[in-house]
Amino acid sequence: MSDLGLWLGELAVFDATVEAVPFLWDLAVTDSVNSRSGVVELLQAILERGNPPQIEVQRAAHRAVLSGRSTADMLACDKDAAVRAAAANLVTAISSHVCESCRPA
């Protein structure tokens, strides 16, 4: 997870981040995935990171995470306590998300 985080969202968001987010949402809801809470935490990291030189990429990455709000809500009721906690944090981050790149034009 830490290597994946470095490439997708811990330092900045990239084109690959935008493409990966739907797969991350799928992993987060797949019971056989070992670190679902880590996947949810990575989604939150993506929402909290930027890429000012590539504001369009940042906007697309953030919107990809924001579009999974209903999945985050569902995960906040998951049977796994770590997933519930990570999802609750993500729901809060989604609810309070404001950044320059995501503001309507």
Secondary structure as the mmCIF struct_conf table of DSSP 4:
data_model
#
loop_
_struct_conf.conf_type_id
_struct_conf.id
_struct_conf.beg_label_comp_id
_struct_conf.beg_label_asym_id
_struct_conf.beg_label_seq_id
_struct_conf.end_label_comp_id
_struct_conf.end_label_asym_id
_struct_conf.end_label_seq_id
HELX_RH_AL_P HELX_RH_AL_P1 SER A 2 LEU A 8
TURN_TY1_P TURN_TY1_P1 GLY A 9 GLY A 9
BEND BEND1 GLU A 10 LEU A 11
HELX_RH_AL_P HELX_RH_AL_P2 ASP A 15 ALA A 28
TURN_TY1_P TURN_TY1_P2 VAL A 29 VAL A 29
TURN_TY1_P TURN_TY1_P3 ASP A 31 SER A 32
TURN_TY1_P TURN_TY1_P4 ASN A 34 SER A 35
HELX_RH_AL_P HELX_RH_AL_P3 ARG A 36 GLU A 48
HELX_RH_3T_P HELX_RH_3T_P1 PRO A 52 GLN A 54
HELX_RH_AL_P HELX_RH_AL_P4 ILE A 55 LEU A 66
TURN_TY1_P TURN_TY1_P5 SER A 67 GLY A 68
HELX_RH_AL_P HELX_RH_AL_P5 ARG A 69 LEU A 75
TURN_TY1_P TURN_TY1_P6 ALA A 76 CYS A 77
BEND BEND2 LYS A 79 ASP A 80
HELX_RH_AL_P HELX_RH_AL_P6 ALA A 81 SER A 95
TURN_TY1_P TURN_TY1_P7 SER A 96 SER A 96
HELX_RH_3T_P HELX_RH_3T_P2 GLU A 100 CYS A 102
BEND BEND3 ARG A 103 ARG A 103
#
